[in-house]
Amino acid sequence: MDRDTLPNNESEGVWIIALAWQSTVALIPFLLVGLIDVNRFGILVAVVSCSYFFLGLSCLLVALLIGLSRSKYEIVNVGNLFLLQGSVPKPVQKIFLVSLFFQSLSVVLVAAMRPYSILAFGVLAPTLIIGLLGLWGAKHGKFPSRDDSID
């Protein structure tokens, strides 16, 4: 992600954005190797997918806690926090949604090609993108100010 593509050259959260697309690119070789030899490398796909899942859950929890702390002074709702509706620049939203699409498509295709195998654990992996999406929204999203701020 180039910092010039963000409005006003904001470099906030570039590491979260980079982690989103890098995790997608990193998952695909594991899926391909698991698809080629499920008996030998299927467990590797399961471990990587479960790691993505638990990391994504951790990101979701942190995003929820940050969102709760921000809700004292700003109007934070689920659509803006976790779905990035109107709270982020379009290039950021596009990167997250493209990463989520490709990661979801690849794990579903692999699970469909080898049904009832350990490769089905791959469907847990897109949780990481959802968690990173929520984390970016919680840390760097723009929310309307609350008029009745509690001090």
MODELLER restraints for C-alpha pairs under 7 A, 6 or more apart:
rsr = mdl.restraints
at = mdl.atoms
rsr.add(forms.Gaussian(group=physical.xy_distance, feature=features.Distance(at['CA:1:A'], at['CA:14:A']), mean=6.99, stdev=0.5))
rsr.add(forms.Gaussian(group=physical.xy_distance, feature=features.Distance(at['CA:1:A'], at['CA:18:A']), mean=6.19, stdev=0.5))
rsr.add(forms.Gaussian(group=physical.xy_distance, feature=features.Distance(at['CA:3:A'], at['CA:9:A']), mean=5.88, stdev=0.5))
rsr.add(forms.Gaussian(group=physical.xy_distance, feature=features.Distance(at['CA:3:A'], at['CA:10:A']), mean=6.79, stdev=0.5))
rsr.add(forms.Gaussian(group=physical.xy_distance, feature=features.Distance(at['CA:3:A'], at['CA:11:A']), mean=5.71, stdev=0.5))
rsr.add(forms.Gaussian(group=physical.xy_distance, feature=features.Distance(at['CA:5:A'], at['CA:91:A']), mean=6.94, stdev=0.5))
rsr.add(forms.Gaussian(group=physical.xy_distance, feature=features.Distance(at['CA:6:A'], at['CA:91:A']), mean=6.78, stdev=0.5))
rsr.add(forms.Gaussian(group=physical.xy_distance, feature=features.Distance(at['CA:12:A'], at['CA:140:A']), mean=6.79, stdev=0.5))
rsr.add(forms.Gaussian(group=physical.xy_distance, feature=features.Distance(at['CA:13:A'], at['CA:136:A']), mean=6.40, stdev=0.5))
rsr.add(forms.Gaussian(group=physical.xy_distance, feature=features.Distance(at['CA:13:A'], at['CA:140:A']), mean=6.87, stdev=0.5))
rsr.add(forms.Gaussian(group=physical.xy_distance, feature=features.Distance(at['CA:16:A'], at['CA:132:A']), mean=6.34, stdev=0.5))
rsr.add(forms.Gaussian(group=physical.xy_distance, feature=features.Distance(at['CA:16:A'], at['CA:136:A']), mean=6.57, stdev=0.5))
rsr.add(forms.Gaussian(group=physical.xy_distance, feature=features.Distance(at['CA:20:A'], at['CA:96:A']), mean=6.68, stdev=0.5))
rsr.add(forms.Gaussian(group=physical.xy_distance, feature=features.Distance(at['CA:20:A'], at['CA:99:A']), mean=6.56, stdev=0.5))
rsr.add(forms.Gaussian(group=physical.xy_distance, feature=features.Distance(at['CA:20:A'], at['CA:129:A']), mean=5.76, stdev=0.5))
rsr.add(forms.Gaussian(group=physical.xy_distance, feature=features.Distance(at['CA:20:A'], at['CA:132:A']), mean=6.67, stdev=0.5))
rsr.add(forms.Gaussian(group=physical.xy_distance, feature=features.Distance(at['CA:21:A'], at['CA:99:A']), mean=5.55, stdev=0.5))
rsr.add(forms.Gaussian(group=physical.xy_distance, feature=features.Distance(at['CA:24:A'], at['CA:99:A']), mean=6.15, stdev=0.5))
rsr.add(forms.Gaussian(group=physical.xy_distance, feature=features.Distance(at['CA:24:A'], at['CA:103:A']), mean=5.59, stdev=0.5))
rsr.add(forms.Gaussian(group=physical.xy_distance, feature=features.Distance(at['CA:30:A'], at['CA:45:A']), mean=5.83, stdev=0.5))
rsr.add(forms.Gaussian(group=physical.xy_distance, feature=features.Distance(at['CA:31:A'], at['CA:45:A']), mean=6.27, stdev=0.5))
rsr.add(forms.Gaussian(group=physical.xy_distance, feature=features.Distance(at['CA:31:A'], at['CA:110:A']), mean=6.90, stdev=0.5))
rsr.add(forms.Gaussian(group=physical.xy_distance, feature=features.Distance(at['CA:33:A'], at['CA:41:A']), mean=6.54, stdev=0.5))
rsr.add(forms.Gaussian(group=physical.xy_distance, feature=features.Distance(at['CA:34:A'], at['CA:41:A']), mean=4.86, stdev=0.5))
rsr.add(forms.Gaussian(group=physical.xy_distance, feature=features.Distance(at['CA:34:A'], at['CA:42:A']), mean=4.92, stdev=0.5))
rsr.add(forms.Gaussian(group=physical.xy_distance, feature=features.Distance(at['CA:34:A'], at['CA:45:A']), mean=6.21, stdev=0.5))
rsr.add(forms.Gaussian(group=physical.xy_distance, feature=features.Distance(at['CA:35:A'], at['CA:110:A']), mean=6.71, stdev=0.5))
rsr.add(forms.Gaussian(group=physical.xy_distance, feature=features.Distance(at['CA:42:A'], at['CA:118:A']), mean=5.76, stdev=0.5))
rsr.add(forms.Gaussian(group=physical.xy_distance, feature=features.Distance(at['CA:42:A'], at['CA:119:A']), mean=5.86, stdev=0.5))
rsr.add(forms.Gaussian(group=physical.xy_distance, feature=features.Distance(at['CA:43:A'], at['CA:118:A']), mean=6.82, stdev=0.5))
rsr.add(forms.Gaussian(group=physical.xy_distance, feature=features.Distance(at['CA:45:A'], at['CA:119:A']), mean=6.39, stdev=0.5))
rsr.add(forms.Gaussian(group=physical.xy_distance, feature=features.Distance(at['CA:45:A'], at['CA:122:A']), mean=6.67, stdev=0.5))
rsr.add(forms.Gaussian(group=physical.xy_distance, feature=features.Distance(at['CA:46:A'], at['CA:118:A']), mean=6.55, stdev=0.5))
rsr.add(forms.Gaussian(group=physical.xy_distance, feature=features.Distance(at['CA:46:A'], at['CA:119:A']), mean=6.47, stdev=0.5))
rsr.add(forms.Gaussian(group=physical.xy_distance, feature=features.Distance(at['CA:46:A'], at['CA:121:A']), mean=5.24, stdev=0.5))
rsr.add(forms.Gaussian(group=physical.xy_distance, feature=features.Distance(at['CA:46:A'], at['CA:122:A']), mean=6.41, stdev=0.5))
rsr.add(forms.Gaussian(group=physical.xy_distance, feature=features.Distance(at['CA:49:A'], at['CA:121:A']), mean=6.20, stdev=0.5))
rsr.add(forms.Gaussian(group=physical.xy_distance, feature=features.Distance(at['CA:49:A'], at['CA:122:A']), mean=5.17, stdev=0.5))
rsr.add(forms.Gaussian(group=physical.xy_distance, feature=features.Distance(at['CA:49:A'], at['CA:124:A']), mean=5.79, stdev=0.5))
rsr.add(forms.Gaussian(group=physical.xy_distance, feature=features.Distance(at['CA:49:A'], at['CA:125:A']), mean=4.59, stdev=0.5))
rsr.add(forms.Gaussian(group=physical.xy_distance, feature=features.Distance(at['CA:50:A'], at['CA:124:A']), mean=6.45, stdev=0.5))
rsr.add(forms.Gaussian(group=physical.xy_distance, feature=features.Distance(at['CA:50:A'], at['CA:125:A']), mean=6.73, stdev=0.5))
rsr.add(forms.Gaussian(group=physical.xy_distance, feature=features.Distance(at['CA:52:A'], at['CA:125:A']), mean=4.99, stdev=0.5))
rsr.add(forms.Gaussian(group=physical.xy_distance, feature=features.Distance(at['CA:52:A'], at['CA:127:A']), mean=6.80, stdev=0.5))
rsr.add(forms.Gaussian(group=physical.xy_distance, feature=features.Distance(at['CA:52:A'], at['CA:128:A']), mean=5.25, stdev=0.5))
rsr.add(forms.Gaussian(group=physical.xy_distance, feature=features.Distance(at['CA:53:A'], at['CA:124:A']), mean=5.40, stdev=0.5))
rsr.add(forms.Gaussian(group=physical.xy_distance, feature=features.Distance(at['CA:53:A'], at['CA:125:A']), mean=5.25, stdev=0.5))
rsr.add(forms.Gaussian(group=physical.xy_distance, feature=features.Distance(at['CA:53:A'], at['CA:127:A']), mean=5.24, stdev=0.5))
rsr.add(forms.Gaussian(group=physical.xy_distance, feature=features.Distance(at['CA:53:A'], at['CA:128:A']), mean=5.78, stdev=0.5))
rsr.add(forms.Gaussian(group=physical.xy_distance, feature=features.Distance(at['CA:55:A'], at['CA:128:A']), mean=6.13, stdev=0.5))
rsr.add(forms.Gaussian(group=physical.xy_distance, feature=features.Distance(at['CA:56:A'], at['CA:127:A']), mean=5.04, stdev=0.5))
rsr.add(forms.Gaussian(group=physical.xy_distance, feature=features.Distance(at['CA:56:A'], at['CA:128:A']), mean=3.65, stdev=0.5))
rsr.add(forms.Gaussian(group=physical.xy_distance, feature=features.Distance(at['CA:56:A'], at['CA:129:A']), mean=6.84, stdev=0.5))
rsr.add(forms.Gaussian(group=physical.xy_distance, feature=features.Distance(at['CA:56:A'], at['CA:130:A']), mean=6.79, stdev=0.5))
rsr.add(forms.Gaussian(group=physical.xy_distance, feature=features.Distance(at['CA:56:A'], at['CA:131:A']), mean=4.49, stdev=0.5))
rsr.add(forms.Gaussian(group=physical.xy_distance, feature=features.Distance(at['CA:56:A'], at['CA:132:A']), mean=6.82, stdev=0.5))
rsr.add(forms.Gaussian(group=physical.xy_distance, feature=features.Distance(at['CA:57:A'], at['CA:127:A']), mean=6.98, stdev=0.5))
rsr.add(forms.Gaussian(group=physical.xy_distance, feature=features.Distance(at['CA:57:A'], at['CA:131:A']), mean=6.28, stdev=0.5))
rsr.add(forms.Gaussian(group=physical.xy_distance, feature=features.Distance(at['CA:59:A'], at['CA:131:A']), mean=4.72, stdev=0.5))
rsr.add(forms.Gaussian(group=physical.xy_distance, feature=features.Distance(at['CA:59:A'], at['CA:132:A']), mean=6.07, stdev=0.5))
rsr.add(forms.Gaussian(group=physical.xy_distance, feature=features.Distance(at['CA:59:A'], at['CA:135:A']), mean=5.94, stdev=0.5))
rsr.add(forms.Gaussian(group=physical.xy_distance, feature=features.Distance(at['CA:60:A'], at['CA:131:A']), mean=4.52, stdev=0.5))
rsr.add(forms.Gaussian(group=physical.xy_distance, feature=features.Distance(at['CA:60:A'], at['CA:134:A']), mean=6.13, stdev=0.5))
rsr.add(forms.Gaussian(group=physical.xy_distance, feature=features.Distance(at['CA:60:A'], at['CA:135:A']), mean=6.58, stdev=0.5))
rsr.add(forms.Gaussian(group=physical.xy_distance, feature=features.Distance(at['CA:62:A'], at['CA:135:A']), mean=6.86, stdev=0.5))
rsr.add(forms.Gaussian(group=physical.xy_distance, feature=features.Distance(at['CA:63:A'], at['CA:134:A']), mean=5.55, stdev=0.5))
rsr.add(forms.Gaussian(group=physical.xy_distance, feature=features.Distance(at['CA:63:A'], at['CA:135:A']), mean=4.51, stdev=0.5))
rsr.add(forms.Gaussian(group=physical.xy_distance, feature=features.Distance(at['CA:63:A'], at['CA:138:A']), mean=5.29, stdev=0.5))
rsr.add(forms.Gaussian(group=physical.xy_distance, feature=features.Distance(at['CA:66:A'], at['CA:138:A']), mean=5.79, stdev=0.5))
rsr.add(forms.Gaussian(group=physical.xy_distance, feature=features.Distance(at['CA:66:A'], at['CA:139:A']), mean=6.93, stdev=0.5))
rsr.add(forms.Gaussian(group=physical.xy_distance, feature=features.Distance(at['CA:67:A'], at['CA:76:A']), mean=6.72, stdev=0.5))
rsr.add(forms.Gaussian(group=physical.xy_distance, feature=features.Distance(at['CA:67:A'], at['CA:138:A']), mean=5.21, stdev=0.5))
rsr.add(forms.Gaussian(group=physical.xy_distance, feature=features.Distance(at['CA:72:A'], at['CA:149:A']), mean=6.38, stdev=0.5))
rsr.add(forms.Gaussian(group=physical.xy_distance, feature=features.Distance(at['CA:72:A'], at['CA:150:A']), mean=6.38, stdev=0.5))
rsr.add(forms.Gaussian(group=physical.xy_distance, feature=features.Distance(at['CA:73:A'], at['CA:145:A']), mean=6.23, stdev=0.5))
rsr.add(forms.Gaussian(group=physical.xy_distance, feature=features.Distance(at['CA:73:A'], at['CA:146:A']), mean=5.29, stdev=0.5))
rsr.add(forms.Gaussian(group=physical.xy_distance, feature=features.Distance(at['CA:73:A'], at['CA:149:A']), mean=5.19, stdev=0.5))
rsr.add(forms.Gaussian(group=physical.xy_distance, feature=features.Distance(at['CA:74:A'], at['CA:143:A']), mean=5.94, stdev=0.5))
rsr.add(forms.Gaussian(group=physical.xy_distance, feature=features.Distance(at['CA:74:A'], at['CA:144:A']), mean=5.67, stdev=0.5))
rsr.add(forms.Gaussian(group=physical.xy_distance, feature=features.Distance(at['CA:74:A'], at['CA:145:A']), mean=4.38, stdev=0.5))
rsr.add(forms.Gaussian(group=physical.xy_distance, feature=features.Distance(at['CA:74:A'], at['CA:146:A']), mean=4.64, stdev=0.5))
rsr.add(forms.Gaussian(group=physical.xy_distance, feature=features.Distance(at['CA:75:A'], at['CA:143:A']), mean=6.03, stdev=0.5))
rsr.add(forms.Gaussian(group=physical.xy_distance, feature=features.Distance(at['CA:75:A'], at['CA:144:A']), mean=5.57, stdev=0.5))
rsr.add(forms.Gaussian(group=physical.xy_distance, feature=features.Distance(at['CA:75:A'], at['CA:145:A']), mean=6.13, stdev=0.5))
rsr.add(forms.Gaussian(group=physical.xy_distance, feature=features.Distance(at['CA:75:A'], at['CA:146:A']), mean=5.65, stdev=0.5))
rsr.add(forms.Gaussian(group=physical.xy_distance, feature=features.Distance(at['CA:76:A'], at['CA:143:A']), mean=6.24, stdev=0.5))
rsr.add(forms.Gaussian(group=physical.xy_distance, feature=features.Distance(at['CA:79:A'], at['CA:85:A']), mean=5.70, stdev=0.5))
rsr.add(forms.Gaussian(group=physical.xy_distance, feature=features.Distance(at['CA:80:A'], at['CA:86:A']), mean=6.38, stdev=0.5))
rsr.add(forms.Gaussian(group=physical.xy_distance, feature=features.Distance(at['CA:80:A'], at['CA:87:A']), mean=5.58, stdev=0.5))
rsr.add(forms.Gaussian(group=physical.xy_distance, feature=features.Distance(at['CA:81:A'], at['CA:134:A']), mean=5.87, stdev=0.5))
rsr.add(forms.Gaussian(group=physical.xy_distance, feature=features.Distance(at['CA:81:A'], at['CA:137:A']), mean=5.00, stdev=0.5))
rsr.add(forms.Gaussian(group=physical.xy_distance, feature=features.Distance(at['CA:81:A'], at['CA:138:A']), mean=5.79, stdev=0.5))
rsr.add(forms.Gaussian(group=physical.xy_distance, feature=features.Distance(at['CA:82:A'], at['CA:133:A']), mean=6.33, stdev=0.5))
rsr.add(forms.Gaussian(group=physical.xy_distance, feature=features.Distance(at['CA:82:A'], at['CA:134:A']), mean=4.33, stdev=0.5))
rsr.add(forms.Gaussian(group=physical.xy_distance, feature=features.Distance(at['CA:82:A'], at['CA:137:A']), mean=6.44, stdev=0.5))
rsr.add(forms.Gaussian(group=physical.xy_distance, feature=features.Distance(at['CA:84:A'], at['CA:93:A']), mean=6.65, stdev=0.5))
rsr.add(forms.Gaussian(group=physical.xy_distance, feature=features.Distance(at['CA:84:A'], at['CA:137:A']), mean=6.10, stdev=0.5))
rsr.add(forms.Gaussian(group=physical.xy_distance, feature=features.Distance(at['CA:87:A'], at['CA:141:A']), mean=4.96, stdev=0.5))
rsr.add(forms.Gaussian(group=physical.xy_distance, feature=features.Distance(at['CA:87:A'], at['CA:142:A']), mean=4.75, stdev=0.5))
rsr.add(forms.Gaussian(group=physical.xy_distance, feature=features.Distance(at['CA:87:A'], at['CA:143:A']), mean=6.14, stdev=0.5))
rsr.add(forms.Gaussian(group=physical.xy_distance, feature=features.Distance(at['CA:88:A'], at['CA:141:A']), mean=5.46, stdev=0.5))
rsr.add(forms.Gaussian(group=physical.xy_distance, feature=features.Distance(at['CA:88:A'], at['CA:142:A']), mean=6.52, stdev=0.5))
rsr.add(forms.Gaussian(group=physical.xy_distance, feature=features.Distance(at['CA:96:A'], at['CA:133:A']), mean=6.46, stdev=0.5))
rsr.add(forms.Gaussian(group=physical.xy_distance, feature=features.Distance(at['CA:100:A'], at['CA:126:A']), mean=6.38, stdev=0.5))
rsr.add(forms.Gaussian(group=physical.xy_distance, feature=features.Distance(at['CA:100:A'], at['CA:129:A']), mean=5.93, stdev=0.5))
rsr.add(forms.Gaussian(group=physical.xy_distance, feature=features.Distance(at['CA:103:A'], at['CA:126:A']), mean=6.05, stdev=0.5))
rsr.add(forms.Gaussian(group=physical.xy_distance, feature=features.Distance(at['CA:104:A'], at['CA:126:A']), mean=5.94, stdev=0.5))
rsr.add(forms.Gaussian(group=physical.xy_distance, feature=features.Distance(at['CA:107:A'], at['CA:122:A']), mean=5.29, stdev=0.5))
rsr.add(forms.Gaussian(group=physical.xy_distance, feature=features.Distance(at['CA:107:A'], at['CA:123:A']), mean=5.44, stdev=0.5))
rsr.add(forms.Gaussian(group=physical.xy_distance, feature=features.Distance(at['CA:108:A'], at['CA:123:A']), mean=6.40, stdev=0.5))
rsr.add(forms.Gaussian(group=physical.xy_distance, feature=features.Distance(at['CA:111:A'], at['CA:119:A']), mean=5.74, stdev=0.5))
rsr.add(forms.Gaussian(group=physical.xy_distance, feature=features.Distance(at['CA:111:A'], at['CA:120:A']), mean=4.90, stdev=0.5))
